[in-house]
Amino acid sequence: MAKKASVSTQQCYDEIVAEAQAGNFKPVYFLMGEESYYIDLLADKLVELALEPFERDFNLITLFGADADINQVVDTARGFPMGAQRLVVVVREAQQLGGLDALGTYLEQPQPSTILIMCYKHGTIDRRTKVAGAIEKKAVLFESPRLRYDNQLSGFVISYLRQRGVSAEADAVSMICEHIGFDLNRMAGELDKLLIALAGKTNVITRNIVADNVGISKEYNIFELRDALAVKNVQKVMRIADYFDKNPKANPPQKILPSLSGFFSMLMLAYYSPDKTPAGLSAFTGMAPYSAKMSLIPAMQRYSARKVMQILSAIRRADAKSKGVESGGASAGDIMKELYFFILHD
């Protein structure tokens, strides 16, 4: 059972949990993706629903991909519970396992009393493979992609707070998202701290409450820079530029410039697409439909094809300057800020 891509990660999580609460467990849960928050959350919830606390000493086995192999995983899953209805085997860091094809063989005749939970982080298996097809048919294949867009992150914050009986003003949500960023584990931790600080005082979070209680720090990434440039969000671009300038080892021009060149090259290609809908742009450029909708279309509305050609030339010049060619002694940070100014202004 694989959830449709159009369904949000939270909805997929809720559906799987609802089925487990009804006693409908699958023999294998393959939880994968770049965002580890939901993978850990779902694995822990499945354990909670499958076993009573007193049953876990003998019927919950945790293996780690770095220390185990797939044959050990399968042999453990073929074991029997002791004094309980189920045996639960959780494989953490399953991406470090090799030979996952053996999981498909196990699924042909799984142990009925075992629930095997595979936590495959920092990526996904190829859904075209035979083992992926076997999981989709006989188990649960759950994907947790990393959030990339502001509306996704704000939606997570609002939902997280609502589930705990708390609401937040729009400005407060924006402030939380802006200063904490897209790491959902960190976001959940900061929100929990905020909820503890507010316990018994109020159930509405304001901007002032956030400023007083949330650590105001932010780690930006290249995707956020690209998206901010796509919509010409000058203030955010400058904040990201300052952050990158203060963290040059993590964000050197040699890392940023290829990403910008790739995006604006994709944008240039998009102008030639005969179909300017998200689906049409996706088919023509190879970019995912959602990314085309959220990045390419807004950028096409703000940049002319002529400007994009000029931007690509400016990126090549910035690359040469960053390598010392006619840089005039300018720092890497100044070179990049000059590039951003050129991109943002006609």
Steps between C-alpha positions, in 0.01 A plus 500: 500500500662821384337837562431730208748783439215752511433412864705687760748321724284581802193350332694184411621478859144545633361231268763243599451576870120473466533157338737384775265632769230284345729197535580484129877456503710416195792254513753762386513879519768658283536861615732703278590856406726798554293634791563277801239658729201303372702181463591496869155621605320227306737224610454594865121524460478157340699350788270673748189360330635150439638423846401576856784651708548179700530298176791697357785351701475169313304589187660821373832447319694796362772448240726757334593494134868562569523199732264251333450346158178423315526128580513577871197728459302229322604229749396724791167577333432126468515463878201462732357727769533408869185547706356750252299502180774661291875528457612844379836539325618856436797557268650845552722658230386232255661692214831353617379147431593327177312236306151633555369266229485234772220701657289421194562131555394536864179673394400198292447316827531740796474389860133572591578594860783744414486868414821606327564876490780619269618859559682605181623861539677765291358374172267251335520165327424490130124445476553324165685213662349160562533531877317835499219342303480216751480746790226702331301183436538319830619760752509875553737728310500841670700795367589810699650765267676804639283811509620773264231765490386755754135400479589138579699603805235739631240227449710264713530759779127579500407129501753416774366773727134428423543135600613628839210743544698814414461752219742762373461836332615512138795728583609262775492200263705692243753598764535143625551368147741775405728452799492123547489376141421167335654253745181345640674331792637834611167668428309249715753545780469878494120482489499263798717745696260778408199298612666420834576870555135590428339223705202638690554858378346522153401286204568765236859561391588855399808646333617645833472159667713346226763772535518443875511120496644366175871500429530735205745326273460370149685264270429576134564278202546545126144393423365786712732743322383377161133523598548850642666611176217342299244733659742795540474503879778754548501501880522123526771479235710751694448311828610178333798677341611628842460153648702340218768768537535415870519127425734488199620142551146360486385734222786589264432656157614172342195335657248781445578601143437160332160484669407849381628425150291182490184679611528793259592264216182307581309830504642590157387163368153553644435798272513263202245258645184491286296424813555743788290305752686326788448164328617635165807667647581184693485287185711750304768577762505186711423694818233358730152652442483645852845659464402639161190653656679645804828611336494515120162667449559777759846562353360518145261770621786707640789448258508552125686254278748776418567561870553130560763492225674793669479322836665188360784716367528673839521161674789399272678828577447450873643149472812634330537776762463249783802322352705822494441605137458878485360501853665829596570354843129469583406242763284200416215653698519828310511317167186306587313804632582687181356207304182492708452875451533456124251211497241685706512834318416571138 
